[in-house]
Amino acid sequence: MKDKARVSLLLAWAVLGLVGLGMGQQVPRPKLRVVATLPVLADLARQVGGDHVQVVSLGKGQEDPHYVTPTPSLMQAVRRADLFIEVGMSLEMWAVNVLDGAGNKRVRRESKGHVYASEGIPVLEVPVSMTRAKGDLHPNGNPHLWVDPVRLGLMARNIEKGMERVRPSEARWFQEGYVAFQKRLDLAIYGPELVKLLGGKVLNRLALSGKLQSFLKRKYKGKPLSARLGGFLKLAAPLRGRKILFYHQNWIYFSTRFGLEVRGFVEDKPGITPSASHKLKLMEQIKAEKIKVLGTATWNDDSVPNALARETGIQVVPLPAMVGATKDAPDSISMIRALITRLLNGYSKG
Amino acid sequence: MELGWLLLPLLACLILTGMHAWLGIHILSRGVIFVDLALAQIAALGAMTGILFGIEPGTTLSYVFALGFTLVGALVFSLTRFEKSKIPQEAIIGIVYAVAGALGIVVTAGTPDIHAVEKVRHILMGRSIVWVSGAVVLKTSLVYGGVALVHYLFRKPFLLVSTRPEEARERGMNLRFWDFLFYTTFGVVITSSVQIAGVLLVFCFLIVPAVFGAMWAEKISTRLFLGWGLGTLASMIGLLLSYELPSGPVIVVVFGGLLLSSGMVKLLLSGRRKAQITGGAGLIVGLSLLVLLFASRFHAAAESEENTGSRTGTAGEGVQGTPSHKAVPHEDLSLRHMERELLSSDSSRREKALEVLRAHPNPKLLPALHKALQREDDPDLRIHIAEEGMRMRDRAFVGEVVQLIGKTEMPFFREEAIHLLKRFVELPPELTRAEDLDASRLASWWKKAGKQLVWDPKKHRFASPGN
């Protein structure tokens, strides 16, 4: 009798426990389906959305972002997407074809479910005059924003806003995800000490307006703030003022951030293999200015850089210009670290 | 697997098959196999030339340019069919292909608008069939419909000129005229079909069904039906296999596989022993290749052939240096403009506005400045705002700084605020004696003595008259 009572008590307790467990677990909402044009955007979306989102990238890390290999499965993903993210600024010219072809009204340009990750972000290389006298320069500026860690945060912010727009009920989650990512990013860029002293917001604003270096000369408790610098900016400090050649004009945001002095490009005109005279000019320039390093994206044609290396001894450094382009760049923050480390290695060899 | 995605691409493939199988019969008997590649290249050259005149690729005007160039190409091809010449027309076609391609590069080497050039390559050389939209399918079928009508009405002269030119000449037909008409209509078709399917796939739609038809039949109509059948089959199999793979190239491979198998079957049926063995062995190899392809469909997607040799990017030798925000224009100091900038949601614009304010103080902006301080979440800018307020001798900002010292979390800015306060306010010695200002004592001092503070023009500071 006693045993029976005990057993039934135990049972009742177990049942209650199970019910409690069930109530604690909310009914899982379907994950937000996000399609991003590029792996770096997909990574930012994952960082912000965590396990509330399911992210597909149309491009691959090893691919030139100007191109993408379309497959029906990717089209299918766009067709079902709740949110579509592209950089914009005419970088992914194929995106409009994808959107047209998929015919998904929720993610069409100008609709709620479409995000231009570049929106509102200060850009460089905007043509000075908008008259097309000098030819047809791209009016929106250089779109390769993601090699600047500070701008990565701004892009993540735009993505977060988009997620909030299509899923207002989960706004809190996305906001928290963004704030946590921004914090990780700030720590990675400036190091913990400066972030604690100044806060990421101020640091990012100063970095974007180009005033960070002069600001950091200010003193705090007898020491200049720059002595407390950590993170990428400290790691990349030896790069400041060093001369460099790049293959293609997609590094302006990186070189501006870390103070590299860009002396020229292997490509005479963007997208066109250099002429013989340009190659000769480059060789002379490399020798005269003692330029030690030539940075290329992993997908750039390496025949001309290698020829330059043979004849002048310049170090060719292949750089991951996209998340997933190399093994040391699995996500956006490690991509920036990989860029810096590879260049530092290049200079130490050169 | 849902099959909804198949609908538009399949429809596009069927339209392509319908038109190209017919044109392919002509191309095959004329022996001008690569003329479509040359015409596509010429069309691209046209659009690239358009860029030089500031015509955006993708617009109607650009299409007109492409078509115009194609007409010139058609003229060239109609004038270069020589009787019994040492120079086969394929040579001319190859030369036109190479020169048009090279000209495209040379022409666009002068333009800094590399995006437009890429766009042309994209539009005219290598789109993918899976990207096709309903509107494009409709537009293409209208264009093809028009061409098909012309070809239906004049099917007899067209066929005669293509298959038996000598006879046509004997009958007194103007060969140049019919050739020109043929290449013009052909060019119109190619310019739009390459746009939706890319050069590789269009080539296959054109040639493979015609070859297949010629393999099994003599009569033109039978060949046509055989070609249509093969095209439909290859499109369906190719699209189905390509879910994780680039569709265009997969269809091309399927075309190749089907044609190869058909060739083997032909050998098997030939009745000669040796040929039968070759055919059987070939068929087995072909089938196993097909199986391999099918298996690979379940593996990770492979790289596309459409994606070769691609690299390029932005144009612009643009200004390097500081970011170009939409900055406050230099001379606009109007109240309304400054208010808007001070209260802008973009922190760099607020920063800029504060700099302008420093150079051109204007006490009328004080209310806006108070409002800006209330909203500001950047501790550095808060200090800037308070500084400008005190500079314009608004005592209320002293109170704001006192508050800031109390609530700023970032140690550096707390210290900056203290510096600022010391610079603009004469504080009683008992407050400044300690190393660090005590926020609560400071606050109670402000409560007591704040109202008595006045600007002392000699000291350039706020001071209590009693001191």
Contacts between the chains, C-beta under 8 A, distances in Angstrom:
chain1	res1	chain2	res2	distance
A	63	B	307	7.1
A	64	B	310	5.4
A	64	B	311	5.2
A	64	B	312	7.7
A	66	B	118	6.4
A	66	B	310	6.8
A	66	B	311	7.6
A	66	B	312	5.9
A	66	B	313	6.4
A	67	B	307	5.5
A	67	B	310	4.7
A	68	B	307	8.0
A	69	B	246	5.2
A	69	B	301	7.2
A	69	B	303	6.5
A	69	B	304	3.9
A	69	B	306	7.0
A	69	B	307	5.3
A	70	B	128	4.5
A	70	B	130	5.2
A	70	B	131	5.9
A	70	B	246	6.5
A	70	B	247	7.6
A	70	B	304	7.9
A	71	B	130	7.0
A	71	B	242	6.7
A	71	B	243	6.9
A	71	B	244	5.7
A	71	B	245	5.7
A	71	B	246	5.8
A	71	B	247	7.0
A	71	B	301	5.5
A	72	B	5	5.0
A	72	B	6	7.5
A	72	B	9	7.5
A	72	B	130	5.2
A	72	B	239	7.2
A	72	B	242	6.0
A	72	B	243	5.0
A	72	B	244	7.9
A	72	B	247	6.0
A	73	B	243	5.2
A	73	B	244	5.2
A	73	B	301	7.6
A	75	B	5	5.6
A	75	B	130	5.2
A	75	B	131	7.4
A	76	B	2	7.2
A	76	B	5	5.2
A	79	B	4	7.7
A	79	B	5	6.8
A	90	B	115	5.6
A	91	B	314	7.8
A	93	B	115	6.9
A	93	B	118	6.6
A	93	B	119	5.8
A	93	B	122	6.3
A	94	B	122	6.9
A	94	B	131	7.8
A	97	B	127	6.8
A	97	B	131	4.4
A	98	B	131	6.3
A	100	B	131	7.3
A	100	B	133	4.3
A	100	B	135	7.8
A	100	B	136	8.0
A	101	B	8	7.5
A	101	B	130	6.7
A	101	B	131	4.0
A	101	B	132	6.0
A	101	B	133	5.1
A	103	B	133	6.6
A	103	B	134	7.0
A	120	B	346	7.4
A	122	B	323	3.8
A	122	B	324	7.0
A	122	B	325	5.1
A	122	B	348	6.9
A	123	B	323	7.1
A	123	B	324	7.0
A	124	B	318	6.9
A	124	B	319	7.5
A	124	B	320	6.6
A	124	B	321	7.9
A	124	B	323	6.1
A	124	B	324	6.9
A	125	B	314	7.2
A	125	B	316	4.4
A	125	B	317	7.9
A	125	B	318	3.2
A	125	B	319	6.7
A	125	B	320	7.0
A	126	B	318	5.9
A	126	B	319	7.3
A	126	B	324	5.3
A	127	B	316	6.6
A	127	B	318	5.6
A	128	B	318	7.2
A	128	B	319	5.9
A	132	B	54	6.7
A	134	B	112	7.2
A	135	B	111	5.7
A	135	B	112	4.3
A	135	B	113	6.2
A	136	B	51	7.2
A	136	B	54	6.8
A	136	B	111	6.5
A	136	B	112	6.6
A	136	B	113	3.4
A	136	B	116	6.4
A	136	B	315	7.6
A	137	B	112	5.6
A	137	B	113	7.0
A	137	B	315	5.4
A	137	B	316	5.3
A	137	B	318	6.9
A	138	B	113	7.2
A	138	B	115	5.8
A	138	B	314	5.7
A	138	B	315	4.9
A	138	B	316	5.7
A	141	B	316	7.4
A	141	B	318	6.9
A	141	B	324	7.6
A	142	B	314	5.0
A	142	B	316	6.2
A	142	B	318	7.2
A	143	B	314	6.2
A	144	B	313	7.1
A	144	B	314	7.0
A	196	B	410	7.6
A	196	B	411	7.4
A	197	B	410	6.0
A	197	B	411	5.5
A	197	B	412	4.1
A	198	B	379	7.8
A	198	B	380	7.5
A	198	B	410	5.6
A	198	B	412	5.3
A	198	B	413	7.1
A	199	B	379	6.3
A	199	B	409	7.5
A	199	B	410	4.8
A	199	B	413	7.9
A	201	B	347	7.9
A	201	B	377	6.9
A	201	B	378	5.4
A	201	B	379	7.9
A	202	B	378	5.6
A	202	B	379	6.1
A	202	B	380	4.4
A	202	B	381	7.9
A	202	B	410	7.5
A	202	B	413	7.7
A	205	B	347	4.9
A	205	B	348	6.4
A	205	B	351	6.9
A	205	B	378	6.2
A	205	B	380	7.5
A	205	B	381	7.8
A	206	B	380	7.5
A	208	B	323	6.0
A	208	B	348	6.3
A	209	B	322	7.2
A	209	B	323	6.8
A	209	B	325	7.8
A	209	B	348	5.1
A	209	B	351	6.4
A	210	B	321	7.7
A	210	B	322	4.5
A	210	B	323	6.7
A	220	B	411	7.8
A	220	B	412	5.2
A	220	B	415	6.4
A	221	B	415	7.9
A	225	B	412	7.2
A	248	B	311	7.1
A	248	B	312	7.6
A	248	B	313	5.3
A	249	B	313	6.2
A	249	B	314	5.8
A	249	B	316	6.8
A	250	B	313	5.3
A	250	B	314	7.0
A	252	B	320	6.6
A	256	B	320	7.2
A	256	B	321	7.9
A	262	B	320	7.5
A	269	B	109	6.3
A	269	B	112	6.7
A	269	B	114	6.6
A	269	B	315	7.9
A	270	B	112	8.0
A	270	B	114	4.5
A	270	B	312	5.8
A	270	B	313	5.1
A	270	B	314	6.1
A	270	B	315	5.5
A	270	B	316	7.9
A	271	B	114	4.3
A	271	B	117	6.9
A	271	B	118	6.6
A	271	B	311	6.8
A	271	B	312	2.7
A	271	B	313	6.5
A	272	B	105	7.4
A	272	B	108	7.9
A	272	B	109	5.7
A	272	B	114	7.4
A	272	B	312	7.8
A	297	B	311	7.9
A	299	B	311	6.0
A	300	B	311	5.7
A	301	B	311	6.4
